[in-house]
């Protein structure tokens, strides 16, 4: 069978990653033509190669959480579903950090503000945008009481910009 399959013209052979682009062909039976049998065997080979590349690209700890599948296309769909849930959990963690983050006094205040802004930008990329006013409020409430004059100056500056 393999010797016959190698005689097929190059354009009739499946490409290495074809298993990701097309659905699996029907398994050959007694009435199947040689071309159909060859095409199925080559699709199976492509599918095995795709699965091997995908699974070896994923950490073992993550791979254990993803349901196993013998079809590379289905396996990638499972991976996508797993990471959709992970991004929701990550968004929840970021929101909680913004709400509970306090300035530690060790690093500079600029670094603290940049860290809060970075968390806000990450949420924005997940379609969970925090307005600039809320971000400023969260930053101001995260500062200790010793930054009181800074807080007052920031509030009065915002009021002057926006009007009475």
CNS distance restraints for C-alpha pairs under 8 A (distance, minus, plus):
assign (resid   1 and name CA) (resid   5 and name CA) 6.18 0.50 0.50
assign (resid   1 and name CA) (resid  38 and name CA) 7.39 0.50 0.50
assign (resid   2 and name CA) (resid   6 and name CA) 6.28 0.50 0.50
assign (resid   2 and name CA) (resid  38 and name CA) 7.61 0.50 0.50
assign (resid   3 and name CA) (resid   7 and name CA) 6.93 0.50 0.50
assign (resid   4 and name CA) (resid   8 and name CA) 7.33 0.50 0.50
assign (resid   4 and name CA) (resid  34 and name CA) 7.99 0.50 0.50
assign (resid   4 and name CA) (resid  38 and name CA) 7.83 0.50 0.50
assign (resid   5 and name CA) (resid  34 and name CA) 7.95 0.50 0.50
assign (resid   5 and name CA) (resid  35 and name CA) 7.49 0.50 0.50
assign (resid   5 and name CA) (resid  38 and name CA) 5.15 0.50 0.50
assign (resid   5 and name CA) (resid  39 and name CA) 7.98 0.50 0.50
assign (resid   8 and name CA) (resid  12 and name CA) 6.39 0.50 0.50
assign (resid   8 and name CA) (resid  13 and name CA) 6.97 0.50 0.50
assign (resid   8 and name CA) (resid  35 and name CA) 7.86 0.50 0.50
assign (resid   9 and name CA) (resid  13 and name CA) 7.05 0.50 0.50
assign (resid  12 and name CA) (resid  39 and name CA) 7.90 0.50 0.50
assign (resid  13 and name CA) (resid  39 and name CA) 6.77 0.50 0.50
assign (resid  13 and name CA) (resid  42 and name CA) 7.09 0.50 0.50
assign (resid  14 and name CA) (resid  18 and name CA) 6.00 0.50 0.50
assign (resid  14 and name CA) (resid  39 and name CA) 7.04 0.50 0.50
assign (resid  14 and name CA) (resid  42 and name CA) 6.21 0.50 0.50
assign (resid  14 and name CA) (resid  43 and name CA) 6.28 0.50 0.50
assign (resid  14 and name CA) (resid  46 and name CA) 7.48 0.50 0.50
assign (resid  15 and name CA) (resid  46 and name CA) 7.26 0.50 0.50
assign (resid  16 and name CA) (resid  46 and name CA) 5.08 0.50 0.50
assign (resid  16 and name CA) (resid  49 and name CA) 7.42 0.50 0.50
assign (resid  16 and name CA) (resid  50 and name CA) 7.75 0.50 0.50
assign (resid  17 and name CA) (resid  21 and name CA) 7.27 0.50 0.50
assign (resid  17 and name CA) (resid  46 and name CA) 6.01 0.50 0.50
assign (resid  17 and name CA) (resid  47 and name CA) 7.49 0.50 0.50
assign (resid  17 and name CA) (resid  49 and name CA) 7.89 0.50 0.50
assign (resid  17 and name CA) (resid  50 and name CA) 6.30 0.50 0.50
assign (resid  18 and name CA) (resid  22 and name CA) 6.24 0.50 0.50
assign (resid  18 and name CA) (resid  43 and name CA) 7.21 0.50 0.50
assign (resid  18 and name CA) (resid  46 and name CA) 6.46 0.50 0.50
assign (resid  18 and name CA) (resid  47 and name CA) 7.73 0.50 0.50
assign (resid  19 and name CA) (resid  23 and name CA) 6.96 0.50 0.50
assign (resid  19 and name CA) (resid  24 and name CA) 7.07 0.50 0.50
assign (resid  19 and name CA) (resid  43 and name CA) 6.20 0.50 0.50
assign (resid  19 and name CA) (resid  44 and name CA) 7.84 0.50 0.50
assign (resid  19 and name CA) (resid  46 and name CA) 5.70 0.50 0.50
assign (resid  19 and name CA) (resid  47 and name CA) 4.95 0.50 0.50
assign (resid  19 and name CA) (resid  50 and name CA) 7.16 0.50 0.50
assign (resid  19 and name CA) (resid  71 and name CA) 8.00 0.50 0.50
assign (resid  19 and name CA) (resid  72 and name CA) 6.69 0.50 0.50
assign (resid  19 and name CA) (resid  73 and name CA) 6.82 0.50 0.50
assign (resid  20 and name CA) (resid  47 and name CA) 7.54 0.50 0.50
assign (resid  20 and name CA) (resid  50 and name CA) 7.50 0.50 0.50
assign (resid  20 and name CA) (resid  72 and name CA) 6.28 0.50 0.50
assign (resid  20 and name CA) (resid  73 and name CA) 4.95 0.50 0.50
assign (resid  21 and name CA) (resid  73 and name CA) 7.67 0.50 0.50
assign (resid  23 and name CA) (resid  73 and name CA) 7.96 0.50 0.50
assign (resid  24 and name CA) (resid  40 and name CA) 7.99 0.50 0.50
assign (resid  24 and name CA) (resid  43 and name CA) 7.20 0.50 0.50
assign (resid  25 and name CA) (resid  40 and name CA) 6.22 0.50 0.50
assign (resid  25 and name CA) (resid  43 and name CA) 7.74 0.50 0.50
assign (resid  26 and name CA) (resid  40 and name CA) 7.53 0.50 0.50
assign (resid  27 and name CA) (resid  37 and name CA) 7.97 0.50 0.50
assign (resid  27 and name CA) (resid  40 and name CA) 6.76 0.50 0.50
assign (resid  28 and name CA) (resid  32 and name CA) 5.51 0.50 0.50
assign (resid  28 and name CA) (resid  36 and name CA) 6.83 0.50 0.50
assign (resid  28 and name CA) (resid  37 and name CA) 5.61 0.50 0.50
assign (resid  28 and name CA) (resid  40 and name CA) 7.12 0.50 0.50
assign (resid  32 and name CA) (resid  36 and name CA) 6.03 0.50 0.50
assign (resid  32 and name CA) (resid  37 and name CA) 6.54 0.50 0.50
assign (resid  33 and name CA) (resid  37 and name CA) 6.33 0.50 0.50
assign (resid  34 and name CA) (resid  38 and name CA) 6.05 0.50 0.50
assign (resid  35 and name CA) (resid  39 and name CA) 5.95 0.50 0.50
assign (resid  36 and name CA) (resid  40 and name CA) 6.12 0.50 0.50
assign (resid  37 and name CA) (resid  41 and name CA) 6.23 0.50 0.50
assign (resid  38 and name CA) (resid  42 and name CA) 6.11 0.50 0.50
assign (resid  39 and name CA) (resid  43 and name CA) 6.05 0.50 0.50
assign (resid  40 and name CA) (resid  44 and name CA) 6.15 0.50 0.50
assign (resid  41 and name CA) (resid  45 and name CA) 6.29 0.50 0.50
assign (resid  42 and name CA) (resid  46 and name CA) 6.17 0.50 0.50
assign (resid  43 and name CA) (resid  47 and name CA) 6.06 0.50 0.50
assign (resid  44 and name CA) (resid  48 and name CA) 6.16 0.50 0.50
assign (resid  45 and name CA) (resid  49 and name CA) 6.22 0.50 0.50
assign (resid  46 and name CA) (resid  50 and name CA) 6.15 0.50 0.50
assign (resid  47 and name CA) (resid  51 and name CA) 6.14 0.50 0.50
assign (resid  47 and name CA) (resid  71 and name CA) 6.52 0.50 0.50
assign (resid  47 and name CA) (resid  72 and name CA) 5.78 0.50 0.50
assign (resid  48 and name CA) (resid  52 and name CA) 6.12 0.50 0.50
assign (resid  48 and name CA) (resid  72 and name CA) 7.61 0.50 0.50
assign (resid  49 and name CA) (resid  53 and name CA) 6.24 0.50 0.50
assign (resid  50 and name CA) (resid  54 and name CA) 6.07 0.50 0.50
assign (resid  50 and name CA) (resid  72 and name CA) 5.99 0.50 0.50
assign (resid  51 and name CA) (resid  55 and name CA) 5.90 0.50 0.50
assign (resid  51 and name CA) (resid  70 and name CA) 7.82 0.50 0.50
assign (resid  51 and name CA) (resid  71 and name CA) 7.46 0.50 0.50
assign (resid  51 and name CA) (resid  72 and name CA) 5.11 0.50 0.50
assign (resid  51 and name CA) (resid  75 and name CA) 7.83 0.50 0.50
assign (resid  52 and name CA) (resid  56 and name CA) 6.02 0.50 0.50
assign (resid  53 and name CA) (resid  57 and name CA) 6.18 0.50 0.50
assign (resid  54 and name CA) (resid  58 and name CA) 6.69 0.50 0.50
assign (resid  54 and name CA) (resid  72 and name CA) 7.94 0.50 0.50
assign (resid  54 and name CA) (resid  76 and name CA) 7.99 0.50 0.50
assign (resid  55 and name CA) (resid  63 and name CA) 7.14 0.50 0.50
assign (resid  58 and name CA) (resid  62 and name CA) 6.65 0.50 0.50
assign (resid  58 and name CA) (resid  63 and name CA) 6.12 0.50 0.50
assign (resid  59 and name CA) (resid  63 and name CA) 6.04 0.50 0.50
assign (resid  60 and name CA) (resid  64 and name CA) 6.26 0.50 0.50
assign (resid  61 and name CA) (resid  65 and name CA) 7.35 0.50 0.50
assign (resid  62 and name CA) (resid  66 and name CA) 6.96 0.50 0.50
assign (resid  66 and name CA) (resid  78 and name CA) 6.34 0.50 0.50
assign (resid  66 and name CA) (resid  79 and name CA) 6.28 0.50 0.50
assign (resid  66 and name CA) (resid  82 and name CA) 6.86 0.50 0.50
assign (resid  67 and name CA) (resid  75 and name CA) 7.58 0.50 0.50
assign (resid  67 and name CA) (resid  78 and name CA) 6.68 0.50 0.50
assign (resid  68 and name CA) (resid  75 and name CA) 6.72 0.50 0.50
assign (resid  69 and name CA) (resid  74 and name CA) 6.61 0.50 0.50
assign (resid  69 and name CA) (resid  75 and name CA) 5.45 0.50 0.50
assign (resid  70 and name CA) (resid  75 and name CA) 7.55 0.50 0.50
assign (resid  71 and name CA) (resid  75 and name CA) 6.16 0.50 0.50
assign (resid  72 and name CA) (resid  76 and name CA) 6.25 0.50 0.50
assign (resid  73 and name CA) (resid  77 and name CA) 6.49 0.50 0.50
assign (resid  74 and name CA) (resid  78 and name CA) 6.39 0.50 0.50
assign (resid  75 and name CA) (resid  79 and name CA) 6.34 0.50 0.50
assign (resid  76 and name CA) (resid  80 and name CA) 6.21 0.50 0.50
assign (resid  77 and name CA) (resid  81 and name CA) 6.28 0.50 0.50
assign (resid  78 and name CA) (resid  82 and name CA) 6.22 0.50 0.50
assign (resid  79 and name CA) (resid  83 and name CA) 6.40 0.50 0.50
assign (resid  80 and name CA) (resid  84 and name CA) 6.30 0.50 0.50
assign (resid  81 and name CA) (resid  85 and name CA) 6.71 0.50 0.50
assign (resid  82 and name CA) (resid  86 and name CA) 6.49 0.50 0.50
assign (resid  83 and name CA) (resid  87 and name CA) 6.08 0.50 0.50
assign (resid  84 and name CA) (resid  88 and name CA) 6.57 0.50 0.50
assign (resid  85 and name CA) (resid  89 and name CA) 6.41 0.50 0.50
assign (resid  86 and name CA) (resid  90 and name CA) 6.12 0.50 0.50
assign (resid  87 and name CA) (resid  91 and name CA) 6.13 0.50 0.50
assign (resid  87 and name CA) (resid 126 and name CA) 7.99 0.50 0.50
assign (resid  88 and name CA) (resid  92 and name CA) 6.32 0.50 0.50
assign (resid  89 and name CA) (resid  93 and name CA) 6.26 0.50 0.50
assign (resid  90 and name CA) (resid  94 and name CA) 6.22 0.50 0.50
assign (resid  91 and name CA) (resid  95 and name CA) 6.23 0.50 0.50
assign (resid  91 and name CA) (resid 123 and name CA) 6.29 0.50 0.50
assign (resid  91 and name CA) (resid 126 and name CA) 7.42 0.50 0.50
assign (resid  92 and name CA) (resid  96 and name CA) 6.21 0.50 0.50
assign (resid  93 and name CA) (resid  97 and name CA) 6.16 0.50 0.50
assign (resid  94 and name CA) (resid  98 and name CA) 6.22 0.50 0.50
assign (resid  94 and name CA) (resid 119 and name CA) 6.24 0.50 0.50
assign (resid  94 and name CA) (resid 123 and name CA) 7.23 0.50 0.50
assign (resid  95 and name CA) (resid  99 and name CA) 6.25 0.50 0.50
assign (resid  95 and name CA) (resid 123 and name CA) 7.86 0.50 0.50
assign (resid  96 and name CA) (resid 100 and name CA) 6.08 0.50 0.50
assign (resid  97 and name CA) (resid 101 and name CA) 5.35 0.50 0.50
assign (resid  98 and name CA) (resid 116 and name CA) 6.46 0.50 0.50
assign (resid  98 and name CA) (resid 119 and name CA) 7.12 0.50 0.50
assign (resid  98 and name CA) (resid 120 and name CA) 7.88 0.50 0.50
assign (resid  98 and name CA) (resid 138 and name CA) 6.91 0.50 0.50
assign (resid  99 and name CA) (resid 138 and name CA) 6.62 0.50 0.50
assign (resid 100 and name CA) (resid 142 and name CA) 7.62 0.50 0.50
assign (resid 101 and name CA) (resid 142 and name CA) 6.06 0.50 0.50
assign (resid 102 and name CA) (resid 141 and name CA) 7.97 0.50 0.50
assign (resid 102 and name CA) (resid 142 and name CA) 4.36 0.50 0.50
assign (resid 102 and name CA) (resid 143 and name CA) 6.24 0.50 0.50
assign (resid 102 and name CA) (resid 144 and name CA) 7.72 0.50 0.50
assign (resid 103 and name CA) (resid 109 and name CA) 7.51 0.50 0.50
assign (resid 103 and name CA) (resid 112 and name CA) 6.50 0.50 0.50
assign (resid 103 and name CA) (resid 142 and name CA) 5.74 0.50 0.50
assign (resid 103 and name CA) (resid 143 and name CA) 5.35 0.50 0.50
assign (resid 103 and name CA) (resid 144 and name CA) 6.89 0.50 0.50
assign (resid 105 and name CA) (resid 109 and name CA) 7.58 0.50 0.50
assign (resid 107 and name CA) (resid 111 and name CA) 6.58 0.50 0.50
assign (resid 107 and name CA) (resid 112 and name CA) 7.14 0.50 0.50
assign (resid 108 and name CA) (resid 112 and name CA) 6.54 0.50 0.50
assign (resid 109 and name CA) (resid 113 and name CA) 6.22 0.50 0.50
assign (resid 110 and name CA) (resid 114 and name CA) 6.10 0.50 0.50
assign (resid 111 and name CA) (resid 115 and name CA) 6.02 0.50 0.50
assign (resid 112 and name CA) (resid 116 and name CA) 6.34 0.50 0.50
assign (resid 113 and name CA) (resid 117 and name CA) 6.10 0.50 0.50
assign (resid 113 and name CA) (resid 139 and name CA) 6.64 0.50 0.50
assign (resid 114 and name CA) (resid 118 and name CA) 5.97 0.50 0.50
assign (resid 115 and name CA) (resid 119 and name CA) 6.35 0.50 0.50
assign (resid 116 and name CA) (resid 120 and name CA) 6.35 0.50 0.50
assign (resid 116 and name CA) (resid 135 and name CA) 7.76 0.50 0.50
assign (resid 116 and name CA) (resid 139 and name CA) 7.02 0.50 0.50
assign (resid 117 and name CA) (resid 121 and name CA) 6.22 0.50 0.50
assign (resid 117 and name CA) (resid 135 and name CA) 7.41 0.50 0.50
assign (resid 118 and name CA) (resid 122 and name CA) 6.23 0.50 0.50
assign (resid 119 and name CA) (resid 123 and name CA) 6.35 0.50 0.50
assign (resid 120 and name CA) (resid 124 and name CA) 6.21 0.50 0.50
assign (resid 120 and name CA) (resid 129 and name CA) 7.02 0.50 0.50
assign (resid 120 and name CA) (resid 130 and name CA) 6.28 0.50 0.50
assign (resid 120 and name CA) (resid 135 and name CA) 7.41 0.50 0.50
assign (resid 121 and name CA) (resid 125 and name CA) 6.32 0.50 0.50
assign (resid 121 and name CA) (resid 129 and name CA) 7.60 0.50 0.50
assign (resid 122 and name CA) (resid 126 and name CA) 6.66 0.50 0.50
assign (resid 123 and name CA) (resid 127 and name CA) 6.55 0.50 0.50
assign (resid 123 and name CA) (resid 128 and name CA) 5.07 0.50 0.50
assign (resid 123 and name CA) (resid 129 and name CA) 5.83 0.50 0.50
assign (resid 123 and name CA) (resid 130 and name CA) 7.51 0.50 0.50
assign (resid 124 and name CA) (resid 128 and name CA) 5.03 0.50 0.50
assign (resid 124 and name CA) (resid 129 and name CA) 4.16 0.50 0.50
assign (resid 124 and name CA) (resid 130 and name CA) 7.02 0.50 0.50
assign (resid 125 and name CA) (resid 129 and name CA) 7.75 0.50 0.50
assign (resid 130 and name CA) (resid 134 and name CA) 6.43 0.50 0.50
assign (resid 130 and name CA) (resid 135 and name CA) 6.51 0.50 0.50
assign (resid 131 and name CA) (resid 135 and name CA) 6.29 0.50 0.50
assign (resid 132 and name CA) (resid 136 and name CA) 6.14 0.50 0.50
assign (resid 133 and name CA) (resid 137 and name CA) 6.20 0.50 0.50
assign (resid 134 and name CA) (resid 138 and name CA) 6.12 0.50 0.50
assign (resid 135 and name CA) (resid 139 and name CA) 6.15 0.50 0.50
assign (resid 136 and name CA) (resid 140 and name CA) 6.08 0.50 0.50
assign (resid 137 and name CA) (resid 141 and name CA) 6.15 0.50 0.50
assign (resid 138 and name CA) (resid 142 and name CA) 6.14 0.50 0.50
assign (resid 139 and name CA) (resid 143 and name CA) 6.73 0.50 0.50
assign (resid 140 and name CA) (resid 151 and name CA) 6.29 0.50 0.50
assign (resid 143 and name CA) (resid 147 and name CA) 6.39 0.50 0.50
assign (resid 144 and name CA) (resid 148 and name CA) 7.75 0.50 0.50
assign (resid 147 and name CA) (resid 151 and name CA) 6.32 0.50 0.50
assign (resid 148 and name CA) (resid 152 and name CA) 6.26 0.50 0.50
assign (resid 149 and name CA) (resid 153 and name CA) 6.14 0.50 0.50
assign (resid 150 and name CA) (resid 154 and name CA) 6.15 0.50 0.50
assign (resid 151 and name CA) (resid 155 and name CA) 6.27 0.50 0.50
assign (resid 152 and name CA) (resid 156 and name CA) 6.24 0.50 0.50
assign (resid 153 and name CA) (resid 157 and name CA) 6.04 0.50 0.50
assign (resid 154 and name CA) (resid 158 and name CA) 6.27 0.50 0.50
assign (resid 155 and name CA) (resid 159 and name CA) 6.32 0.50 0.50
assign (resid 156 and name CA) (resid 160 and name CA) 6.20 0.50 0.50
assign (resid 157 and name CA) (resid 161 and name CA) 6.37 0.50 0.50
assign (resid 158 and name CA) (resid 162 and name CA) 6.23 0.50 0.50
assign (resid 159 and name CA) (resid 163 and name CA) 5.79 0.50 0.50
assign (resid 159 and name CA) (resid 164 and name CA) 6.64 0.50 0.50
assign (resid 160 and name CA) (resid 164 and name CA) 7.15 0.50 0.50
